[in-house]
């Protein structure tokens, strides 16, 4: 089985190897942490030369706007008062144009670096572009989730669909010539489910849907991310010491540097002088995932009053320290969250649901027949993506065939801003 998968991956990546795919990080964990260096990013001027609106420091008051919308008129905990409305970003054309929705990855907001970069690319390419936060992001949990218990894809996708429908109406459907959809990481998985849902609901009629580094099975990928932390530390204390040590070294290097930009390029320069071990990289990725999960768990528990993190009946006041709650939340793995919090909630709603059914409903295999026949849905991922198993790759190859593009390296979403990847995305939506 594994030999067949490896052969398929070799065949799919051969074309890129032959064309000297020169993304610089061949270690998947380096790619995931460091991303794409500015010098290797896609050149926006190759789509359209920069105009005055692009160079204007006040451009956010023009074509790119952060917007908000009230979707649920319901009480919001005092400590979360600022998240009562759904926040999203819209970059619009002057005239009628196609609309592209971009869905953020796990725990990420509509203003994440990846969302903002892709929004600039596709706006220059002539699209209206809306970026949406992940349903696992606190603002979405508070403002847009019907249950305020995220992590079950059918529910999260229904919430996204409602938000997107309201946004399209607000923009004005007469200004939209066609609808398109893209998502990365968990957002890529959700984009597939949205495409399937739309065939039943019919509010958009998506022409093109692109899944970027999607998780095939949410539980499998989440466990793999969790294990990057748990398999490389003896306990939470070691994880904290490792991360604190890396932050201290980065800070010391930054103070002694003549660079002002503390971004990917600076981190890469530091990495050349002081190699961060693979174990440290895995811990960093695992900690980042656990922090996103902790934020989601705390927000959900505060909204529902379930008593999982915050004692039942306790109302957090404005000046109260959140440290004890967040400290408890960081200790919750994704498996813990599903078993102790999400599944009991689902079973309260539907006593017939089992753990196996809940996990299966959050896998692309649940909509496999639809995906096999969905000519407008495509996948771009990397052969070394650490959230995917050989079985996951076999499913993608079986299901998408020529609509699957596998880049030889890039880790998990590390090359989403790389010139070759963005060029391939543009080519897909322009066909």
C-alpha positions in Angstrom: 0.0 0.0 0.0 2.7 2.5 1.0 4.7 1.6 -2.1 1.7 2.5 -4.3 1.3 5.8 -2.5 5.0 6.7 -2.8 4.9 5.9 -6.5 1.9 8.2 -7.0 3.6 11.0 -5.1 6.8 10.5 -7.2 4.8 10.8 -10.4 2.8 13.8 -9.2 5.9 15.7 -8.1 8.2 14.8 -11.0 7.0 17.7 -13.1 7.9 20.2 -10.5 11.3 18.6 -9.8 12.0 18.8 -13.5 11.2 22.5 -13.6 13.6 23.1 -10.6 11.0 23.8 -8.0 13.4 25.8 -5.7 11.5 26.5 -2.5 14.4 26.7 -0.1 13.3 24.6 2.9 13.4 20.8 2.3 12.7 20.0 5.9 8.9 20.0 6.4 9.2 21.4 9.9 11.4 24.3 8.8 9.0 25.0 6.0 6.0 25.0 8.4 7.7 27.4 10.8 9.6 29.7 8.5 7.2 29.9 5.6 8.3 31.8 2.5 11.1 34.4 2.5 10.1 37.8 1.1 12.6 37.4 -1.8 10.8 34.2 -2.8 7.3 35.4 -2.6 5.1 35.8 -5.6 5.6 39.2 -7.3 2.3 41.1 -7.2 3.3 43.3 -10.0 3.3 40.3 -12.3 -0.5 40.3 -12.0 -0.9 44.1 -12.3 1.5 46.9 -11.7 0.9 48.8 -8.4 -1.5 51.7 -8.7 -2.1 54.7 -6.5 -4.7 52.8 -4.4 -2.1 50.0 -3.7 0.6 52.5 -2.6 -1.8 54.7 -0.6 -1.2 54.2 3.1 -4.9 54.9 3.7 -6.0 52.2 1.1 -7.8 50.3 3.8 -10.3 53.2 3.8 -10.8 52.5 0.1 -10.9 49.2 -1.6 -9.8 47.0 1.4 -12.0 47.3 4.3 -12.4 45.5 7.6 -16.1 45.0 8.1 -18.4 43.5 10.8 -21.9 42.0 10.8 -24.4 41.0 13.5 -25.5 37.5 12.8 -26.9 36.4 16.2 -28.7 38.8 18.4 -27.9 37.1 21.7 -26.2 37.9 25.0 -22.4 37.9 24.9 -20.2 37.3 28.0 -18.9 40.6 29.4 -15.3 39.4 29.0 -15.9 38.8 25.2 -18.0 41.9 24.5 -15.7 43.0 21.6 -16.5 39.8 19.6 -20.3 40.3 19.4 -20.2 40.9 15.6 -18.5 38.8 12.9 -15.4 40.5 11.6 -14.2 39.9 8.1 -12.2 41.7 5.4 -13.5 42.8 1.9 -11.4 43.9 -1.0 -13.8 44.9 -3.8 -13.5 46.0 -7.4 -15.2 49.2 -8.7 -17.3 47.2 -11.2 -19.0 43.9 -11.3 -16.5 41.1 -10.8 -16.2 37.5 -9.6 -16.2 37.0 -5.8 -13.6 34.8 -4.1 -14.1 33.7 -0.5 -10.9 32.7 1.4 -11.1 30.6 4.5 -8.4 30.8 7.2 -6.8 27.8 8.8 -7.1 26.5 12.3 -7.3 29.2 14.9 -6.5 32.0 12.3 -8.3 35.2 11.7 -9.4 36.9 8.5 -6.5 39.3 9.0 -3.8 36.5 9.1 -0.7 37.1 7.0 -1.7 34.3 4.6 -5.3 35.6 4.2 -4.0 39.2 3.6 -1.4 38.1 1.1 -3.8 36.0 -1.0 -6.4 38.8 -0.8 -3.9 41.2 -2.4 -3.0 38.7 -5.1 -6.6 37.9 -6.2 -7.8 41.5 -5.8 -5.1 42.5 -8.3 -6.3 39.7 -10.5 -9.7 41.3 -10.7 -11.7 39.5 -8.0 -13.8 40.8 -5.2 -12.1 39.0 -2.2 -13.6 38.2 1.2 -11.4 36.7 3.9 -13.1 34.9 6.7 -11.8 33.7 10.1 -11.7 30.0 11.0 -14.8 28.7 12.9 -12.2 27.8 15.5 -11.2 31.5 15.9 -12.7 33.2 19.0 -14.5 36.0 17.1 -16.2 33.4 14.9 -17.1 31.2 17.9 -18.8 34.2 19.7 -20.4 35.9 16.8 -21.2 33.3 14.0 -21.4 29.9 15.5 -24.9 28.7 16.1 -23.9 26.3 18.8 -20.7 28.1 20.0 -19.1 24.6 20.2 -16.7 24.4 17.3 -14.8 21.5 15.8 -17.7 19.4 14.3 -17.3 20.2 10.6 -21.0 19.8 9.5 -22.0 22.5 12.1 -19.0 24.7 11.4 -19.6 24.6 7.7 -23.3 25.5 8.1 -22.2 28.5 10.1 -19.7 29.5 7.4 -22.4 29.1 4.8 -24.8 31.4 6.6 -22.1 34.0 7.1 -21.0 33.9 3.4 -24.6 34.2 2.3 -25.2 37.3 4.4 -21.9 38.8 3.2 -22.8 38.3 -0.5 -26.2 39.9 0.1 -24.5 42.9 1.9 -22.0 43.3 -1.0 -24.9 43.1 -3.5 -25.3 40.0 -5.7 -25.9 42.2 -8.7 -22.2 43.2 -8.4 -21.0 39.6 -8.4 -20.5 37.8 -11.8 -19.6 34.4 -10.3 -18.6 32.7 -7.0 -15.4 31.0 -6.1 -13.9 29.6 -2.9 -10.5 28.8 -1.5 -9.3 27.7 2.0 -6.0 26.6 3.5 -5.4 23.9 6.2 -8.7 23.3 8.0 -10.2 26.0 5.8 -9.3 23.8 2.8 -11.2 20.9 4.3 -14.2 23.1 5.1 -14.1 24.5 1.6 -14.8 21.0 0.3 -17.7 20.5 2.6 -19.1 24.0 1.6 -18.9 23.0 -2.1 -20.9 19.9 -1.3 -23.4 21.8 0.8 -23.9 24.3 -1.9 -25.0 21.6 -4.4 -28.0 21.1 -2.0 -28.7 24.6 -1.0 -27.8 26.4 -4.2 -27.0 29.9 -2.9 -23.7 30.3 -4.8 -23.1 27.8 -7.5 -19.3 27.9 -7.0 -17.4 27.7 -10.3 -14.0 26.9 -8.8 -13.1 25.6 -5.3 -9.4 25.2 -4.3 -8.3 23.2 -1.2 -4.8 24.3 -0.1 -3.0 21.8 2.3 -6.4 20.4 3.5 -6.7 17.9 6.3 -8.3 14.7 4.9 -9.5 13.6 8.4 -9.7 16.3 11.0 -9.1 14.0 13.9 -6.1 12.3 12.3 -4.4 15.6 11.4 -5.2 17.2 14.8 -3.7 14.2 16.6 -0.5 14.4 14.5 -0.1 18.1 15.4 -0.7 17.4 19.1 1.9 14.7 19.0 4.5 17.0 17.7 4.4 18.5 21.2 3.6 15.4 23.4 6.1 13.1 21.7 9.0 15.6 22.1 8.6 16.8 25.7 8.5 15.0 29.0 5.9 17.4 30.4 4.4 20.8 30.0 7.3 22.3 32.0 9.8 21.1 29.4 7.7 22.5 26.6 7.5 25.9 28.3 11.3 25.9 28.9 12.0 25.0 25.3 9.8 27.7 23.9 11.0 30.3 26.4 14.6 29.5 25.5 14.0 29.9 21.8 12.2 33.2 22.4 15.1 34.4 24.5 17.6 33.5 21.8 15.6 35.2 19.1 15.2 38.3 21.3 19.0 38.5 22.0 19.8 38.1 18.4 17.3 40.8 17.4 18.8 43.3 19.9 22.3 42.7 18.4 21.0 43.0 14.8 20.9 46.0 12.6 17.6 44.7 11.1 14.3 46.3 12.0 12.0 43.7 10.3 11.5 40.8 12.7 10.0 38.6 10.0 10.6 35.4 8.1 13.8 36.7 6.5 15.3 37.6 9.9 14.4 34.2 11.3 16.0 32.5 8.3 19.2 34.5 8.8 19.2 33.5 12.5 18.6 29.9 11.6 21.7 29.9 9.5 23.8 31.0 12.4 22.1 29.0 15.1 20.4 25.9 13.7 17.1 25.2 15.5 16.8 21.5 15.9 14.1 19.4 14.4 12.8 18.6 17.9 12.6 22.3 18.7 10.7 23.0 15.5 8.2 20.2 16.2 7.7 21.7 19.7 7.1 25.1 18.3 4.5 23.8 15.9 2.8 21.7 18.6 2.8 24.7 21.0 1.3 27.0 18.4 -1.5 24.4 17.7 -2.1 23.9 21.4 -2.4 27.7 22.0 -4.9 28.0 19.2 -6.9 25.1 20.7 -6.7 26.6 24.2 -8.1 29.9 23.0 -11.0 28.1 21.2 -11.8 26.0 24.2 -11.8 28.9 26.7 -14.0 31.0 24.4 -16.5 28.2 23.8 -16.7 27.3 27.5 -17.2 30.9 28.5 -20.0 31.3 26.0 -21.8 28.1 26.8 -21.2 28.0 30.6 -20.5 24.3 30.4 -18.1 24.4 33.3 -15.2 22.7 31.4 -12.6 25.4 32.1 -14.5 28.1 33.9 -16.5 26.9 36.9 -20.1 26.5 36.1 -22.1 29.6 37.2 -19.0 31.8 37.5 -19.1 35.0 35.5 -15.7 36.3 34.6 -15.5 40.0 35.4 -13.6 42.6 33.5 -10.5 42.9 35.7 -10.2 39.2 36.6 -7.0 37.4 35.6 -7.5 34.9 32.9 -4.2 33.1 33.5 -5.7 30.2 35.6 -8.2 29.5 32.9 -5.8 29.7 30.0 -3.3 27.6 31.9 -5.9 24.9 32.3 -7.0 25.2 28.6 -3.4 24.7 27.4 -3.4 21.3 29.0 -6.3 20.1 26.9 -5.3 18.1 23.8 -7.6 17.9 20.8 -8.5 14.3 21.8 -9.4 15.5 25.2 -11.6 18.2 23.8 -13.5 15.9 21.5 -14.0 13.1 24.1 -14.8 15.3 27.1 -16.5 18.4 25.6 -17.5 18.1 21.9 -18.9 14.6 21.8 -21.1 14.9 25.0 -22.5 18.1 23.4 -23.2 16.3 20.1 -24.8 13.3 21.9 -27.0 15.7 23.9 -28.3 16.9 20.6 -28.4 13.5 19.0 -28.2 10.5 21.3 -27.6 8.2 18.3 -24.3 9.7 17.4 -21.2 7.7 18.3 -17.6 8.7 18.5 -16.9 6.8 15.2 -19.8 8.6 13.4 -18.6 12.0 14.7 -15.1 11.4 13.5 -16.2 10.0 10.1 -18.4 13.1 9.6 -15.3 15.3 9.8 -13.4 13.5 7.1 -13.3 14.2 3.4 -14.2 10.6 2.9 -17.7 11.4 4.1 -18.2 13.4 0.8 -15.9 11.3 -1.3 -18.5 10.5 -4.0 -19.3 14.2 -4.5 -15.6 15.1 -4.6 -14.8 12.4 -7.2 -17.3 14.0 -9.6 -16.7 17.7 -8.7 -14.7 18.9 -11.7 -14.5 22.4 -10.3 -12.9 21.3 -7.0 -9.1 20.8 -6.9 -6.4 20.2 -4.3 -2.9 21.6 -3.9 -0.7 20.2 -1.1 2.9 19.1 -0.4 4.4 15.6 -0.4 6.0 16.3 3.0 2.9 17.8 4.7 3.2 16.5 8.3 -0.5 16.5 8.9 -1.2 13.9 6.2 -0.6 10.1 6.4 0.2 7.8 3.4 -3.5 6.7 3.5 -4.6 10.4 3.3 -2.4 10.8 0.2 -3.9 7.7 -1.3 -7.4 9.0 -0.8 -6.5 12.3 -2.4 -5.0 10.6 -5.4 -8.0 8.2 -5.8 -10.5 11.0 -5.4 -9.1 13.9 -7.3 -6.8 12.3 -9.9 -5.5 15.0 -12.3 -7.1 17.7 -10.0 -4.5 17.0 -7.4 -1.3 19.0 -7.4 1.5 17.8 -5.1 4.5 20.0 -4.6 7.6 18.1 -3.6 8.3 20.2 -0.4 6.7 22.9 1.6 5.6 21.3 4.9 2.2 22.4 6.1 1.3 25.7 4.3 4.9 26.9 4.3 4.9 27.6 0.6 1.5 29.3 0.2 3.2 32.6 -0.7 5.9 31.0 -2.9 6.0 32.2 -6.5 5.3 28.9 -8.1 2.4 28.0 -5.8 0.6 31.3 -6.2 1.1 31.2 -10.0 -0.6 27.7 -9.9 -3.5 29.1 -7.9 -4.0 32.0 -10.3 -3.9 29.6 -13.2 -6.5 27.4 -11.6 -9.0 30.3 -11.1 -8.3 31.9 -14.5 -9.0 28.7 -16.5 
